[in-house]
Amino acid sequence: MTVLSITLLALLSLFFFVTDAEERCYAENDAPYRLMGTRTAYKSARGNVTRHLIDSRCKPVQIWALIRHGTRYPNRDVIEKFPQLNQIRNQILSNHVNRGKLCATDLKNLREWRIKPESNKMSAKELAENGKKELRELARRLKESYPELLRVDNSRDDWETDYKFRSTDTQRTKASMEAFMDGLLEGKKVKPEEPPKNDSLLYAYKNCPAYADSLISDPIVNSETIKFTNGPDFRAVLQNVSDRLGFESIIDTDAMLLIYEICRFETAWHERSAWCAAFSAEDIKVFEYREDIGCYYYCGPGRRINEMLGCPPLQDMIRRFRNLEKNADEPKGVFYFSHTVTLQTTMAAMGIGKDPYPLLSTNYRAAGDRTLRSSLIGPFAGNLVAVFHRCSDNKTTRHKVTLHVSERLWPVSGCTNGICDWEMFERKYANAADRCNLNFCYQ
């Protein structure tokens, strides 16, 4: 080997060493992977399309929206585990002396980490500040896209009738609704509809004994997730994280899952978390798929009962659009605020997120192009928006519908470029809407 060859080899080795080190330095990554399942911040998941132009003869006449609450604080059991992170952090710092692979900046950030807000000041499941911001900004973008529907008509004394707002009876959905109303109405007030005691529209899964029983009795709800957790893809993440954090033996699964929880919650609250340095982008994609498997069977298209449970919001949408077809009075904007299970069961009832293959513990690689991505269809503040348009010329009146998932125009089979003829849209969903009832919940 010549001197030149040896020199080039040394330079290449140095280049790849530096490049590899830079790739592992989370703090210096300008675009880290932030799609983290149902705890994904809306900013990381949303699209940029809030309106799709049809033609000049078509005017939007109603926007119907089902919206998940914004970024929240964790469940109580997760918050109570957060103090364990101090001990885990100390072990990582100790490991690094001889074995750790974190870059200096990531190590410094972890050493200086303090949870904000403090664990004892977190209100479990309540809306976080960033959650309020997500809903205010969503409302403003929708108003900018549909000013003829959502700009308040101050010339009318009864302008409040243009809007309908309703949430479930929880702090996080009520506060999300209030933030959305603030962004939409800019200080003006509309009295929202009171949530009923047994809410079959927005909280059906909490009022359906048959569904609750199925979560316990149906083994498929958890079996594929358990298999995946014990399988090679997830075990590889355990090994990767153990090596990166300098553990001589494989890190405890519960400890790694706790690190992932603080990583994704802090990312949703603050956009960054020192704890995310524990993971590569591929590691997080494995976590993401693990949750997608769970969602597929828990509230997605993996079980027929989920589709049955999701029909009430679809029924409400179709009923309102039928009224509009007949020129009956309807609000310009109908806004419902609920939870990821309601959002995802409604999407399941509509076939949204239904792939030609099931999500299994064995097909992580093959499912890379799946449409059921809880990060994208069920993030914090995730939403399903349908817009009904009236298209008139001198002789005829037609109607069209556009469907949007988290501000992405959603392709519906049988529609052209995401624009659906109302007749086709109604035919597609009429059966599910007209046969919708929750009697099965009590049988």
Beta strands, then each sheet from edge to edge (+ up, - down):
strand 1: 58-68
strand 2: 163-167
strand 3: 333-338
strand 4: 383-392
strand 5: 397-405
strand 6: 408-409
strand 7: 419-421
sheet 1: 2+ 3+ 1+ 4- 5+ 6-
sheet 2: 2+ 3+ 1+ 4- 5+ 7-
end
